[in-house]
């Protein structure tokens, strides 16, 4: 009964996905009017590559609102197209769903019958793992990128502070400090400043936008501090130095926490080995006691 129910649910979901892909739902009137009346947003600074065939294959998942907003931000941060991500999720899910069924068929041909329950449970577990695995990879890659960006941002803050102390203006300090650095963080900042020059907008507005798109709040705070100097004439050299010191202290504490976590993980194999050794020693004595009863 449970097997038939699960197979029916899977068939229904597959048919529903095919119908959504063949006949995509139309947007509601409220959504159309809201989009028409809203002011156009600024062009995003993080643009992923184009994958037309992947977008076509992932149309059913896009129609149901996948992926979530957090995964979309992570994909934009690492520069991966949404269509390629959804295509990978669908491919791994289908492979995980069909692999146990095919293996079960081969076992039946070989004369080995393990029943239908084990292949169905294995198919559900593998399909769920295949559906979630790309999201976990994207989150881990985005977390590594944000960590590296914060390291570069701390150096950028020091350079901006030194340039301001040398008598440079706010705009020149931002551009000159970004030009002397290398790496992913400096490249993203240079792109944001170049976009500000081309669109004739303020550099701190583009830096704030870049911080929001990357999910790095420290960059948005930097943009807010620099905007005070650019619009109100405030002195921000001490504030930038304090932010750089706080950012380095936060990175140091995170590194220490990761080191302690790695040390704890290293003790797990020793504990498992010790548990196995104690089981190996106590099992014969326990067997003798039980047999004596």
N, C-alpha and C positions, 0 to 999 in steps of 0.2 A: 504493500500500500504506500509506504513512504517512497520507495523507488519510483513508482508510477507517478506520484505527486511531484517529485523533483523533476522527472523527465517532462511532465506536462508544463511545469513552470519554465523550464529551459526552452521548450518549444514555443511557448507563448511569448517569451522575451525576444526570441529570435525573429518571430513573425512581426512583432511590434517594431523592432529595429529596421526590418526590411520595409515596412510600410512608411515609417518616418523618413527613411532614405529616399524612397520612391516619390512620396508626396510630402514634402517638408511643410510643417505648419506655418500659417501666415501670422505675422505679428499682429498684436491687438491694435485697435484704433488709438487707444490711449498711448501706447508705446510709440506709434508713428507720429502722433501730434506732439508728444514730448520731445522726440528727436528733432522734429522740424522747427519747434519753437526755441530750443536750447541754443545757446551761443556755441560756436565751434571751439573745441578745445585745442590747446597747443599741440603741435606735432610731437609725438613721443621721441625721446632721445635714444631709447633702446629699441632697435628695430631688428627683428630676427629675419633670417633668410626666407625665401619664398619656396614653397613646396606645393605646387598645384595639385599633383596627383594625390598627395597625402591629405590635402584639404578635402578633396572629393571623397576619398575613402572614409574620412572621419566625420562626414556630414551628419550621420545619425547621432553620434555622441555630442557634436556641437549643438544639435537641435534640442537636446535635453539639458543643456546647461553645463556640460563637462568641458574642461576641468573647472575646479573651483577657483575662486578669486585668488587664494593664496598660491595655488600651483601656477596660475597665470603670471603672477608677479615673479615667482621663482624662474619660470621659463623665460620671461623677459630679461631677467637679470643675467642668466647664463647665455642668452642669445639663441635659444632653441625655439623653432616654430611650434605653435600649438598643434597644428595638423600632424606633424611628425610624432609628437608625443602621444596623441590619441591613437594614431595608427600603430605605434608600438604596443600600447595598452591592449588594443583589440587583437593584435597578432598573438601576443603572449597569452591572452585569455583563451583564444580559440585553440592554440597549441596545447595549453594545459588541460582544456576540456576534452580534446580528441585523443591525446596521447594515451591515457589509460584505456580508452575504448579500443584503440588499435592494438595495444598490448594484450588486452583481454581477448580480442579476436585471434591474435597469433597463438595465444595459449590454448584456445579452443581447437585451433587447427592442429596444434601439437598433441592434443589429447589430454590437456590439463584443464580442469574446470574449477575455478575458484569462486564461482557464484557471481551474481550481479551486484551485490551490495558493495563489495570492496572497490570495484572499478568506478561505481557511481560516486562513492565518497571521495575516492582519490581524484576524480575529475573535478568535483566541486572545490576541493582544497587547492588543487593546482591552478584552477581557473581563478580563484580568489587571489592566490599568490601572484599570478601573472598580471592581474589587474592592478594590484597595489605596488608591485615592485618598481615600475617606472616612476611613480610618485615619490617613493623613498629615495631613489637615485637622484631625482631632480632636487629634492629638499637638501640632500647631503651636498650636492654640487653647489647649490646656491649658498648654503651656509659657509662652505669653504671660500667661495668668491667674496662674500661679505667680510669674512675674517681678513682675507688678504687686502681688501679695499680699505678696511680700517687701519691696517698697518701703513699703507701708503698715505692715507689721509693724515695720520699723525705727523709724518714727514712733511706733507704739504703745509700743514698748519705752522710748523717750525719755519719753513721757507717764507711763508707769507708774513709771519711775525718779523723775521730778520729783514725782509725787504721793506716793510713799513717802518721799521726802526732806522733804516738807511735813508728815509726821507721820500720814498716813492709814494705815489697816490694809490688809492684802493684798486682801481682798474688795472693799472700797470703791475701792482703787486700780485694780483690774482693771475694775470697772464704770464708774467715773467717766472713766477714760481712753478706754474704748470709746465712751462717750456723746458725747464732744466731737468725735470724728473723723467723717469722711465718706469714702465710697468703698466699693468691693467688699470690701476687707479688713476694714474696721471693721464693715461690715454682717454679714459672716460671724462675726466675733468677738462682736458683740452677740447674734446668734442663738444661738451656743454658750453664752454666759453666761445668756441667758434660759432656755435648755433646762436648764441646771444649777439655776436657781432653781425652775423648775416641777417637776423630778424630784427635788429635794432632794439633789442630788449636789454634789460639790465643783467649783468653777469650773475648777481645773487639770485635773481628769479630762476635762471636756468639751473644754477647749482641746487636750489631748493627742489626744483622739478626732478633733477637727477637723483637727489637723495630719496624722494618719495618713490620713484620708479625702482630704485635698487633696494629699498627697504633699509637704508642706512640713516638712522635718525641723527647721527653726529654731523653728517653733511648738511642736513636741513638746519641744524642749529648753527653751523658755521655760516650758512647763507643768511640766517636771521641776524647774526651779529654783524656781518659785513654790510648788510643793508642799512643798519643804523649809522655806520660810518659814511656810507655813500649818500644817504638822504638827509640825515640829521647832523652830520659832521662829528659824530661821537668818536672818542679815542678807544680803539678796540685792541690795541697791542697787548695790554695786560690780560684782556679777556681771552684772546687767542692763545697766549702762552699758558693760561690756566686750563683751557680746553685741551691743549696738546698734552699737558702733564696728566690731566684726568684720564684722557684716552689711553695714554701709555700705561697708567696704573691699572686701568680696567683690563687691558690686554695682558698685562703681567699676571693679574689674578686669574684670568681665564686660562692662561698657560699653566699655572700652578694647579688649578683644578683638573685640567686634562691630564697632567702628569700623575696626580694622585689617583685619578680614575684608572689610568693605564697600569699603575702599580697594583691596584686592587684586582684588576682583571688578570694580571700575571699570577696571582696567588690561587686562582680557581683551579688550574690543572693540578697543582700540588695537593689541594684539598680533595679533588676527585681521586687522585692516586692514593692518598692516604685512606680514604674511605674504602677503596677497593682492596687495599692491603688488609685493613681491619676485617672486612667481610671474608677475605680469604682465610684469615686466621680463626675467626670465631665460628665459621660455618661448620667445620667438622665437629667441634665440641658441642655446638647446639644440636647438631644431628644426632650425636650419641646420646645426649640428654633426652631428646624427644623419643628416640627409639627405645630407651630404657623405661620410659613410662608405659 
